[in-house]
Amino acid sequence: MQVETMSAYARLLRIIAHPTRLMILAELMEAEKCVNDIGDLLNVRQPNASQHLAILKENGLVAFRKEGASRCYYLARPGLVEGLFAMLERHHAGRVDADAGGAHSRQRNASPSSGGSAR
């Protein structure tokens, strides 16, 4: 793959690589939400939520519509965001399974009933 493509991928990963931005995207996967609601749901101050939303908007991940004085945000690229979360969930599940499998085999190797010594 080309350097430009990899740079674009890295840029996207840096954008979403903040817990608050990930939580915002997860909330918006459920439904459109206004900025005050996002702040309340995530227990962050509205200016902080607005800063993260601005970064996500500048990079094409979210968009908004005005509702009175409020801005209500929604996913601009729902397929991309859902795919990213699916990838993250598969990765996390694989790590949990690998950790559990490793712990199980360590216990089995260290068990006195195994007939062999743990190495």
C-alpha positions in Angstrom: 0.0 0.0 0.0 1.1 3.5 -0.6 2.4 5.9 2.1 -0.4 8.3 1.5 -3.0 5.7 2.2 -1.2 4.6 5.4 -0.9 8.2 6.5 -4.6 8.7 6.0 -5.3 5.5 8.1 -3.0 6.7 10.8 -4.7 10.1 10.8 -8.1 8.5 11.3 -6.9 6.3 14.1 -5.4 9.3 15.9 -8.7 11.1 15.6 -10.7 8.3 17.2 -7.9 7.4 19.7 -9.4 9.4 22.6 -11.7 7.8 25.1 -14.2 10.7 25.0 -14.4 10.7 21.2 -14.9 7.0 21.2 -17.7 7.3 23.7 -19.3 10.1 21.6 -19.2 7.9 18.5 -20.7 5.0 20.5 -23.5 7.2 21.8 -24.2 8.5 18.3 -24.3 4.9 16.9 -27.4 4.5 19.1 -29.2 7.8 18.0 -28.7 11.4 17.2 -28.0 13.5 20.3 -27.7 17.2 21.1 -24.5 18.5 22.6 -25.9 19.1 26.1 -27.2 15.5 26.1 -23.8 14.2 25.1 -22.1 16.1 27.9 -24.6 14.8 30.4 -24.4 11.2 29.2 -20.6 11.2 29.3 -20.3 13.3 32.4 -18.2 15.9 30.7 -18.7 19.6 30.5 -20.4 21.0 27.5 -17.4 22.9 26.2 -15.3 19.8 26.4 -17.9 17.8 24.5 -18.1 20.5 21.9 -14.3 20.5 21.4 -14.4 16.7 20.7 -17.4 17.0 18.5 -15.6 19.8 16.5 -12.7 17.4 15.9 -15.0 14.6 14.8 -16.9 17.0 12.5 -13.8 18.5 11.0 -12.7 15.0 10.0 -16.1 14.0 8.5 -17.2 11.5 11.2 -20.1 13.5 12.5 -22.4 16.2 11.3 -25.1 18.3 13.0 -28.4 20.0 12.5 -29.6 23.0 14.4 -32.6 22.5 16.8 -33.3 25.9 18.2 -30.2 27.1 19.9 -28.8 23.5 20.2 -26.7 21.5 17.7 -27.8 17.9 17.5 -25.1 15.5 16.2 -25.4 12.3 14.2 -22.9 10.0 12.4 -21.9 11.3 9.0 -20.3 8.0 8.1 -22.2 5.4 10.1 -20.9 2.4 8.2 -17.3 3.4 8.9 -17.9 4.0 12.6 -19.8 0.8 13.0 -17.0 -1.1 11.2 -14.4 0.4 13.4 -16.3 -0.6 16.5 -16.8 -4.1 15.2 -13.1 -4.4 14.5 -12.3 -3.1 18.0 -14.8 -5.5 19.6 -13.3 -8.5 17.6 -9.8 -7.5 18.7 -10.9 -7.1 22.3 -12.7 -10.5 22.3 -9.7 -12.2 20.8 -7.4 -10.8 23.5 -9.8 -11.8 26.2 -10.0 -15.3 24.7 -6.2 -15.5 24.3 -5.7 -14.3 27.9 -8.2 -16.9 29.2 -6.7 -19.7 27.2 -3.2 -18.8 28.4 -4.3 -18.7 32.0 -6.0 -22.1 31.6 -3.0 -23.7 30.1 -0.7 -22.2 32.8 -3.0 -23.6 35.5 -3.1 -27.0 33.8 0.7 -27.1 33.5 1.2 -26.1 37.1 -1.4 -28.6 38.5 0.0 -31.3 40.7 -2.3 -33.9 39.0 -0.6 -33.3 35.6 2.1 -35.8 36.5 4.8 -33.6 35.2 6.8 -30.7 36.5 6.0 -27.2 35.4 8.8 -25.8 33.3 
